[in-house]
C-alpha cells in the first residue's frame, strides 16, 4: 500500500491555479517550446496526502498537475513542504509504463506511471514517477498517455 492517499480528477486549463499557470508559461518560454498547449488531450490534478505514520509525523500535502498533448507530457509538482518543480518531455523521447507493471511495484506498491528518458531540462536520461489515484480519471490518463506515446513512435 502506498504511503500517500491520492485523489485524481480531470481538470480544464481554466482550473489551473495562477501560480501553476505562470510556472508552465515560464517553462515554455525558457525552453522555447512554442504553442505546445494548443493540442491538449487531457489534463489532470492529483492531490496527495501523506499517510501519517507514528506520533511524530506531520501532515504533508502535494499536488501534481499533468498535461498531455499529442507530442508532450508536462507535469508540475507543488506542496506544503517543497518548492514548485516542473518537468516536461517530448513523447518521442521517453518511455512511459504503467507503474503496476514495473518491477518497482514489488518493492513499493503504488499506482501511476513511470516516465523514463530525456526530459526537456536535463541533459542525461532521467526517470520520474507520477502517482495517480486508481480511479476513472487516473486510469483514463494512464491509458491515454501510454497510447499517445505509442502513436508518437509511428
VEXDO-836955 format. One record per residue: residue number from 0; residue in one letter; chain; x, y, z of N, C-alpha, C in turn. Coordinates in Angstrom, 3 decimals. Example, Ala and Ser with C-alpha at 12.3 -4.5 7.8 and 13.67 -1.06 7.14 Angstrom:
REM residues 2
ATOM     i   aa   ch       n_c1       n_c2       n_c3      ca_c1      ca_c2      ca_c3       c_c1       c_c2       c_c3
ATOM     0    A    A     13.190     -5.690      7.800     12.300     -4.500      7.800     13.200     -3.300      7.800
ATOM     1    S    A     12.850     -2.250      7.080     13.670     -1.060      7.140     12.900      0.030      7.870
***
This chain:
REM residues 154
ATOM     i   aa   ch       n_c1       n_c2       n_c3      ca_c1      ca_c2      ca_c3       c_c1       c_c2       c_c3
ATOM     0    X    A      0.838     -1.179      0.000      0.000      0.000      0.000      0.882      1.240      0.000
ATOM     1    X    A      0.479      2.236     -0.746      1.221      3.476     -0.869      1.230      4.255      0.448
ATOM     2    X    A      2.272      5.060      0.628      2.346      5.952      1.789      1.513      7.209      1.561
ATOM     3    X    A      0.885      7.318      0.402      0.133      8.507      0.031     -1.326      8.168     -0.240
ATOM     4    X    A     -2.201      9.028      0.211     -3.618      8.940     -0.141     -3.814      9.952     -1.271
ATOM     5    X    A     -4.292      9.476     -2.421     -4.390     10.335     -3.597     -5.819     10.532     -4.053
ATOM     6    X    A     -6.029     11.679     -4.676     -7.301     11.994     -5.302     -7.005     12.607     -6.670
ATOM     7    X    A     -7.346     11.888     -7.747     -7.075     12.359     -9.108     -8.375     12.739     -9.783
ATOM     8    X    A     -8.344     13.894    -10.452     -9.524     14.341    -11.193     -9.081     15.017    -12.482
ATOM     9    X    A     -9.952     14.960    -13.474     -9.689     15.643    -14.734    -10.032     17.115    -14.551
ATOM    10    X    A     -9.192     17.986    -15.096     -9.427     19.426    -14.991     -9.303     20.072    -16.372
ATOM    11    X    A     -9.703     21.321    -16.439     -9.576     22.121    -17.653     -8.492     23.176    -17.412
ATOM    12    X    A     -7.978     23.747    -18.478     -6.929     24.758    -18.364     -7.372     25.926    -17.482
ATOM    13    X    A     -8.666     26.237    -17.523     -9.201     27.336    -16.713     -9.125     27.028    -15.211
ATOM    14    X    A     -9.031     25.738    -14.858     -8.983     25.324    -13.456     -7.599     25.472    -12.827
ATOM    15    X    A     -6.591     25.735    -13.664     -5.225     25.836    -13.140     -5.078     27.038    -12.219
ATOM    16    X    A     -4.416     26.822    -11.122     -4.094     27.937    -10.221     -3.167     28.895    -10.965
ATOM    17    X    A     -3.269     30.171    -10.673     -2.494     31.180    -11.407     -0.987     30.961    -11.257
ATOM    18    X    A     -0.510     30.516    -10.084      0.920     30.285     -9.916      1.402     29.094    -10.750
ATOM    19    X    A      0.571     28.069    -10.871      0.927     26.909    -11.698      0.936     27.315    -13.171
ATOM    20    X    A     -0.061     28.057    -13.590     -0.130     28.544    -14.974      1.105     29.390    -15.296
ATOM    21    X    A      1.516     30.235    -14.360      2.694     31.083    -14.562      3.965     30.239    -14.685
ATOM    22    X    A      4.093     29.196    -13.864      5.259     28.303    -13.943      5.315     27.594    -15.296
ATOM    23    X    A      4.166     27.145    -15.772      4.117     26.472    -17.075      4.532     27.443    -18.177
ATOM    24    X    A      4.004     28.655    -18.155      4.330     29.645    -19.176      5.814     29.999    -19.143
ATOM    25    X    A      6.366     30.143    -17.934      7.789     30.445    -17.785      8.643     29.316    -18.374
ATOM    26    X    A      8.266     28.076    -18.125      8.986     26.906    -18.649      8.923     26.880    -20.175
ATOM    27    X    A      7.744     27.113    -20.725      7.566     27.111    -22.182      8.453     28.178    -22.819
ATOM    28    X    A      8.484     29.356    -22.234      9.302     30.443    -22.772     10.792     30.160    -22.602
ATOM    29    X    A     11.196     29.650    -21.438     12.599     29.367    -21.166     13.181     28.369    -22.162
ATOM    30    X    A     12.416     27.352    -22.498     12.908     26.300    -23.388     12.399     26.449    -24.816
ATOM    31    X    A     11.796     27.592    -25.132     11.346     27.881    -26.495     10.474     26.765    -27.063
ATOM    32    X    A      9.482     26.324    -26.310      8.668     25.181    -26.703      7.514     25.555    -27.626
ATOM    33    X    A      7.239     26.839    -27.770      6.175     27.271    -28.673      4.794     27.051    -28.068
ATOM    34    X    A      3.813     26.906    -28.930      2.408     26.792    -28.515      2.040     25.326    -28.251
ATOM    35    X    A      2.731     24.699    -27.307      2.560     23.256    -27.096      1.244     22.892    -26.416
ATOM    36    X    A      0.579     23.859    -25.811     -0.673     23.551    -25.122     -1.889     23.619    -26.039
ATOM    37    X    A     -1.677     24.001    -27.283     -2.814     24.186    -28.194     -3.517     22.880    -28.536
ATOM    38    X    A     -2.844     21.768    -28.386     -3.488     20.477    -28.685     -3.537     19.577    -27.453
ATOM    39    X    A     -3.927     20.151    -26.329     -4.030     19.395    -25.078     -5.088     18.298    -25.218
ATOM    40    X    A     -4.692     17.067    -24.908     -5.604     15.923    -24.970     -6.300     15.692    -23.638
ATOM    41    X    A     -5.557     15.883    -22.547     -6.140     15.670    -21.217     -5.257     16.343    -20.180
ATOM    42    X    A     -5.905     16.834    -19.134     -5.196     17.450    -18.020     -5.803     16.905    -16.736
ATOM    43    X    A     -4.936     16.537    -15.804     -5.413     16.015    -14.524     -4.705     16.714    -13.375
ATOM    44    X    A     -5.334     16.649    -12.224     -4.692     17.093    -10.994     -4.838     15.981     -9.978
ATOM    45    X    A     -3.737     15.651     -9.353     -3.742     14.670     -8.273     -3.304     15.360     -6.998
ATOM    46    X    A     -4.141     15.281     -5.980     -3.821     15.809     -4.664     -3.363     14.641     -3.803
ATOM    47    X    A     -2.228     14.809     -3.150     -1.627     13.774     -2.319     -1.673     14.199     -0.864
ATOM    48    X    A     -1.954     13.256     -0.008     -1.817     13.489      1.418     -0.975     12.350      1.971
ATOM    49    X    A      0.111     12.692      2.648      0.993     11.683      3.234      0.260     10.977      4.358
ATOM    50    X    A      0.237      9.659      4.285     -0.378      8.875      5.348      0.525      9.005      6.571
ATOM    51    X    A     -0.017      9.544      7.634      0.753      9.812      8.849      1.162      8.494      9.498
ATOM    52    X    A      2.445      8.408      9.819      2.962      7.208     10.481      3.603      7.619     11.795
ATOM    53    X    A      3.163      7.021     12.852      3.746      7.307     14.158      3.199      8.585     14.771
ATOM    54    X    A      3.664      8.875     15.959      3.182     10.036     16.706      3.801     11.347     16.225
ATOM    55    X    A      4.981     11.274     15.629      5.709     12.492     15.307      5.603     12.883     13.838
ATOM    56    X    A      4.862     12.150     13.047      4.680     12.502     11.651      3.852     13.773     11.521
ATOM    57    X    A      4.170     14.569     10.540      3.401     15.791     10.330      2.708     15.716      8.975
ATOM    58    X    A      1.677     16.494      8.821      0.896     16.472      7.586      1.746     16.966      6.424
ATOM    59    X    A      1.638     16.257      5.319      2.328     16.669      4.097      1.343     16.544      2.949
ATOM    60    X    A      1.237     17.627      2.191      0.317     17.658      1.061      1.083     18.048     -0.190
ATOM    61    X    A      0.806     17.362     -1.289      1.396     17.681     -2.581      0.292     17.686     -3.632
ATOM    62    X    A      0.569     18.398     -4.700     -0.348     18.451     -5.832      0.474     18.241     -7.097
ATOM    63    X    A     -0.029     17.408     -7.985      0.605     17.225     -9.283     -0.426     17.541    -10.348
ATOM    64    X    A     -0.048     18.447    -11.223     -0.863     18.751    -12.388     -0.120     18.186    -13.587
ATOM    65    X    A     -0.778     17.353    -14.367     -0.144     16.753    -15.539     -0.969     17.092    -16.775
ATOM    66    X    A     -0.258     17.508    -17.819     -0.887     17.899    -19.076     -0.332     17.010    -20.175
ATOM    67    X    A     -1.217     16.384    -20.908     -0.843     15.541    -22.040     -1.298     16.206    -23.321
ATOM    68    X    A     -0.362     16.402    -24.256     -0.712     16.868    -25.593     -0.349     15.751    -26.564
ATOM    69    X    A     -0.548     15.964    -27.826     -0.220     14.914    -28.794      1.286     14.678    -28.903
ATOM    70    X    A      2.114     15.618    -28.411      3.568     15.474    -28.506      4.309     15.646    -27.189
ATOM    71    X    A      3.632     16.134    -26.139      4.312     16.493    -24.897      3.600     15.955    -23.666
ATOM    72    X    A      4.390     15.714    -22.629      3.881     15.472    -21.286      4.551     16.511    -20.393
ATOM    73    X    A      3.731     17.266    -19.680      4.212     18.305    -18.777      3.607     18.009    -17.415
ATOM    74    X    A      4.414     18.084    -16.339      3.846     17.902    -15.017      4.507     18.844    -14.023
ATOM    75    X    A      3.664     19.342    -13.136      4.075     20.325    -12.141      3.788     19.745    -10.762
ATOM    76    X    A      4.781     19.763     -9.902      4.633     19.253     -8.541      4.784     20.424     -7.577
ATOM    77    X    A      3.832     20.548     -6.662      3.912     21.587     -5.632      3.408     20.997     -4.329
ATOM    78    X    A      3.786     21.601     -3.222      3.336     21.073     -1.939      3.669     21.998     -0.797
ATOM    79    X    A      3.193     21.617      0.385      3.410     22.457      1.556      4.816     22.313      2.132
ATOM    80    X    A      5.591     21.318      1.674      6.956     21.143      2.179      7.990     21.136      1.063
ATOM    81    X    A      7.598     21.594     -0.130      8.537     21.591     -1.249      8.274     22.772     -2.167
ATOM    82    X    A      9.301     23.135     -2.925      9.156     24.189     -3.906      8.481     23.615     -5.144
ATOM    83    X    A      7.940     24.482     -5.980      7.313     24.051     -7.227      8.385     23.507     -8.163
ATOM    84    X    A      8.114     22.349     -8.743      9.018     21.739     -9.724      8.205     21.411    -10.967
ATOM    85    X    A      8.752     21.724    -12.122      8.064     21.459    -13.378      8.981     20.663    -14.285
ATOM    86    X    A      8.454     19.606    -14.870      9.197     18.780    -15.818      8.371     18.634    -17.087
ATOM    87    X    A      9.061     18.448    -18.196      8.372     18.193    -19.451      9.230     17.268    -20.300
ATOM    88    X    A      8.566     16.594    -21.223      9.275     15.698    -22.134      8.465     15.538    -23.411
ATOM    89    X    A      9.185     15.506    -24.530      8.521     15.141    -25.779      8.243     13.650    -25.709
ATOM    90    X    A      7.070     13.258    -26.150      6.675     11.851    -26.019      7.601     10.913    -26.780
ATOM    91    X    A      8.183     11.383    -27.869      9.105     10.550    -28.636     10.432     10.302    -27.937
ATOM    92    X    A     10.704     11.051    -26.863     11.971     10.935    -26.142     11.876     10.130    -24.852
ATOM    93    X    A     10.683      9.615    -24.543     10.508      8.908    -23.279      9.769      7.584    -23.473
ATOM    94    X    A      9.930      6.744    -22.488      9.146      5.512    -22.375      8.258      5.697    -21.163
ATOM    95    X    A      6.980      5.442    -21.328      6.039      5.583    -20.222      5.396      4.230    -19.976
ATOM    96    X    A      5.462      3.790    -18.729      4.930      2.480    -18.368      3.951      2.615    -17.207
ATOM    97    X    A      2.993      1.732    -17.202      2.095      1.594    -16.056      2.951      1.107    -14.891
ATOM    98    X    A      3.023      1.880    -13.815      3.872      1.537    -12.686      3.561      0.141    -12.155
ATOM    99    X    A      2.300     -0.262    -12.202      1.901     -1.581    -11.690      2.563     -2.716    -12.465
ATOM   100    X    A      3.080     -2.429    -13.654      3.737     -3.451    -14.482      5.258     -3.355    -14.431
ATOM   101    X    A      5.778     -2.533    -13.532      7.228     -2.416    -13.387      7.687     -3.260    -12.205
ATOM   102    X    A      8.973     -3.613    -12.172      9.482     -4.388    -11.032      9.464     -3.612     -9.719
ATOM   103    X    A      9.420     -2.278     -9.798      9.435     -1.452     -8.586      8.194     -1.671     -7.727
ATOM   104    X    A      7.087     -2.058     -8.351      5.838     -2.222     -7.606      5.967     -3.300     -6.531
ATOM   105    X    A      6.884     -4.256     -6.724      7.104     -5.296     -5.715      7.788     -4.741     -4.463
ATOM   106    X    A      8.586     -3.686     -4.647      9.288     -3.072     -3.516      8.436     -1.981     -2.873
ATOM   107    X    A      7.794     -1.173     -3.719      6.975     -0.057     -3.232      5.641     -0.095     -3.976
ATOM   108    X    A      4.638     -0.736     -3.420      3.334     -0.808     -4.087      2.740      0.595     -4.270
ATOM   109    X    A      2.255      0.877     -5.463      1.690      2.186     -5.755      0.951      2.128     -7.083
ATOM   110    X    A      0.382      3.249     -7.482     -0.376      3.347     -8.724      0.023      4.629     -9.448
ATOM   111    X    A      0.283      4.527    -10.743      0.659      5.706    -11.515      1.420      5.309    -12.762
ATOM   112    X    A      2.268      6.240    -13.245      3.084      5.963    -14.423      4.549      6.242    -14.114
ATOM   113    X    A      5.409      5.480    -14.767      6.856      5.661    -14.680      7.295      6.269    -16.006
ATOM   114    X    A      7.947      7.417    -15.950      8.414      8.133    -17.143      9.931      8.061    -17.159
ATOM   115    X    A     10.509      7.505    -18.226     11.961      7.361    -18.332     12.423      7.843    -19.695
ATOM   116    X    A     13.519      8.571    -19.706     14.075      9.054    -20.965     14.642     10.443    -20.813
ATOM   117    X    A     14.568     11.216    -21.909     15.156     12.553    -21.929     14.085     13.597    -21.645
ATOM   118    X    A     14.286     14.331    -20.558     13.382     15.420    -20.199     13.923     16.717    -20.802
ATOM   119    X    A     13.069     17.693    -20.948     13.429     18.949    -21.606     14.612     19.638    -20.952
ATOM   120    X    A     14.640     19.705    -19.642     15.649     20.496    -18.942     16.807     19.687    -18.370
ATOM   121    X    A     16.971     18.453    -18.823     18.027     17.587    -18.298     18.837     17.047    -19.477
ATOM   122    X    A     20.161     17.100    -19.374     20.997     16.659    -20.487     21.143     15.138    -20.551
ATOM   123    X    A     20.945     14.455    -19.427     21.048     12.996    -19.410     19.669     12.389    -19.194
ATOM   124    X    A     19.533     11.126    -19.531     18.260     10.454    -19.307     17.927     10.444    -17.821
ATOM   125    X    A     16.640     10.521    -17.545     16.174     10.564    -16.161     14.921      9.702    -16.047
ATOM   126    X    A     14.442      9.562    -14.831     13.238      8.788    -14.575     12.411      9.510    -13.523
ATOM   127    X    A     11.100      9.449    -13.686     10.200     10.086    -12.727      8.951      9.241    -12.566
ATOM   128    X    A      8.366      9.322    -11.400      7.118      8.633    -11.105      6.034      9.686    -10.948
ATOM   129    X    A      4.903      9.475    -11.612      3.746     10.343    -11.437      2.652      9.475    -10.829
ATOM   130    X    A      2.369      9.713     -9.569      1.350      8.945     -8.864     -0.046      9.354     -9.290
ATOM   131    X    A     -0.912      8.374     -9.454     -2.298      8.599     -9.844     -3.203      7.762     -8.946
ATOM   132    X    A     -4.359      8.319     -8.648     -5.344      7.525     -7.928     -5.848      6.428     -8.859
ATOM   133    X    A     -6.122      5.276     -8.312     -6.676      4.170     -9.094     -8.190      4.393     -9.211
ATOM   134    X    A     -8.553      5.370    -10.053     -9.961      5.702    -10.272    -10.173      5.979    -11.759
ATOM   135    X    A    -11.354      6.420    -12.134    -11.656      6.637    -13.546    -10.720      7.654    -14.192
ATOM   136    X    A    -10.522      8.805    -13.564     -9.665      9.847    -14.136     -8.206      9.391    -14.205
ATOM   137    X    A     -7.699      8.791    -13.135     -6.320      8.316    -13.122     -6.071      7.244    -14.159
ATOM   138    X    A     -6.983      6.287    -14.269     -6.816      5.213    -15.246     -6.974      5.715    -16.680
ATOM   139    X    A     -7.884      6.652    -16.903     -8.064      7.230    -18.236     -6.790      7.949    -18.669
ATOM   140    X    A     -6.211      8.742    -17.766     -4.981      9.458    -18.087     -3.851      8.477    -18.380
ATOM   141    X    A     -3.706      7.466    -17.529     -2.644      6.471    -17.705     -2.757      5.786    -19.060
ATOM   142    X    A     -3.952      5.335    -19.411     -4.155      4.653    -20.697     -3.919      5.590    -21.869
ATOM   143    X    A     -4.401      6.835    -21.764     -4.253      7.786    -22.863     -2.794      8.173    -23.070
ATOM   144    X    A     -2.038      8.383    -22.009     -0.639      8.766    -22.169      0.166      7.620    -22.780
ATOM   145    X    A     -0.077      6.391    -22.370      0.645      5.248    -22.935      0.283      5.080    -24.400
ATOM   146    X    A     -0.994      5.199    -24.731     -1.454      5.094    -26.115     -0.860      6.219    -26.977
ATOM   147    X    A     -0.826      7.430    -26.455     -0.302      8.570    -27.215      1.195      8.436    -27.460
ATOM   148    X    A      1.949      7.901    -26.493      3.380      7.645    -26.699      3.561      6.630    -27.814
ATOM   149    X    A      2.775      5.568    -27.802      2.885      4.548    -28.853      2.581      5.144    -30.219
ATOM   150    X    A      1.572      5.999    -30.313      1.222      6.635    -31.575      2.299      7.604    -32.047
ATOM   151    X    A      2.997      8.237    -31.106      4.032      9.203    -31.479      5.245      8.522    -32.099
ATOM   152    X    A      5.382      7.238    -31.911      6.519      6.491    -32.445      6.258      5.930    -33.838
ATOM   153    X    A      5.043      6.074    -34.333      4.709      5.538    -35.662      5.139      6.473    -36.757
***
